Amino acid sequence: MTPRPKALVTGASGGIGAALALAFAERGYDLVLLARRSDRLEEVAAGTARFGASVETLVADLSTPGGLAGAAERAAAGDMDLLISNAGAAGYAPLRDVSAAEVDALWRLNSTAPVTLAHAVLPSLLAKGGGSIVTIASLLAFSSGVTAAALPARTLYVAAKSATVAFTRTLATELVGTGVQATVVCPGQVATEWSGGANRNRPDAMSAEDVATATAVAVARGEAVCVPGLSGPEALDRLQQAERALLTQGSQSSLAHRYAKSL
Ligand SMILES: NC(=O)c1ccc[n+]([C@@H]2O[C@H](COP(=O)([O-])OP(=O)(O)OC[C@H]3O[C@@H](n4cnc5c(N)ncnc54)[C@H](OP(=O)(O)O)[C@@H]3O)[C@@H](O)[C@H]2O)c1
């Protein structure tokens, strides 16, 4: 009998992470479920029983150096086929109102953790010649230049999620030909406990289950960027074209004329 593949899912005690745990259990994965709330992890683990998944729970706070180090050690153990870095916190506030300790914790959780865990799991995936590294980012990663009253004060969150998008897209190109793939998922608003459950009453919010389905499809297809609400690939294609144009046009030996005159 072929052994079941194994997935490490962070932030699996609720919301998108719990839906991902169920979705991948249904698709034949055993699971390592990580979060801070052990009772909620046990509930999610119990929910996957009908799919015959064997589940290990790991209580860790990824916003702390010790918690992240323990999670990285588990990711590096050599038995993982899929890493889903989903744990995150909004911390929406103007940067001036965020304490230095909060900056450190939020950055570690939202940005450092996905990189550290990917780095930890990668050697064993490369040795096997297969597997996936998935990170749940956010559509807000593309909102840095957007001023809109409806958007929250989000500098730190957007910076962390954009870093995640750039990390995964670049990693995906680095991994071409290895059998290992990287996928970043960028949902819009999702009806979870996120940000005090603010999206739960929004008619335009997607369900966590739909985000999990999109993630599973994107992993199966080997997509580098998955936007669950985006119908066609045109917007992502245009983004890539714009990046290429910026790289080529901006990489010149001479100073651009518009900067040549001193003020
Ligand atoms: N909901 C949205 O509108 C939305 C939109 C775009 C992207 N996202 C992204 O989707 C991901 C999941 O969000 P969600 O909507 O499912 O939110 P959620 O319902 O609040 O779930 C967040 C998950 O992360 C875990 N977590 C939070 N802080 C943690 C820490 N310090 N260490 C370990 N685990 C921690 C939580 O578990 P514990 O509290 O038990 O630790 C929980 O399982 C996040 O990365 C978020 O950025 C969400």
The ligand as a Gaussian input file, in Angstrom:
#p B3LYP/6-31G(d) Opt

LIG

0 1
 N      -10.099000      36.160000       6.466000
 C       -9.685000      36.950000       5.492000
 O      -10.408000      37.890000       5.068000
 C       -8.356000      36.716000       4.830000
 C       -8.138000      37.307000       3.576000
 C       -6.913000      37.117000       2.941000
 C       -5.932000      36.357000       3.543000
 N       -6.173000      35.791000       4.775000
 C       -5.076000      35.011000       5.363000
 O       -5.547000      33.708000       5.652000
 C       -4.821000      33.172000       6.755000
 C       -5.811000      32.535000       7.715000
 O       -6.705000      33.531000       8.154000
 P       -8.201000      33.193000       8.624000
 O       -9.094000      34.095000       7.887000
 O       -8.444000      31.757000       8.621000
 O       -8.098000      33.777000      10.115000
 P       -8.470000      33.146000      11.516000
 O       -9.800000      32.491000      11.457000
 O       -8.239000      34.253000      12.493000
 O       -7.360000      32.010000      11.719000
 C       -6.016000      32.333000      11.942000
 C       -5.287000      31.050000      12.274000
 O       -3.920000      31.385000      12.543000
 C       -3.565000      30.888000      13.825000
 N       -2.615000      31.781000      14.468000
 C       -2.774000      33.112000      14.718000
 N       -1.703000      33.573000      15.380000
 C       -0.855000      32.520000      15.537000
 C        0.405000      32.370000      16.138000
 N        1.009000      33.406000      16.749000
 N        1.009000      31.166000      16.105000
 C        0.400000      30.106000      15.521000
 N       -0.809000      30.186000      14.930000
 C       -1.423000      31.375000      14.953000
 C       -4.880000      30.826000      14.601000
 O       -4.823000      29.839000      15.616000
 P       -4.602000      30.104000      17.170000
 O       -5.316000      31.365000      17.526000
 O       -5.192000      28.872000      17.800000
 O       -3.120000      30.185000      17.326000
 C       -5.842000      30.370000      13.512000
 O       -5.786000      28.977000      13.365000
 C       -3.993000      34.322000       7.339000
 O       -2.641000      34.179000       6.975000
 C       -4.567000      35.565000       6.676000
 O       -3.584000      36.548000       6.460000
 C       -7.361000      35.947000       5.424000

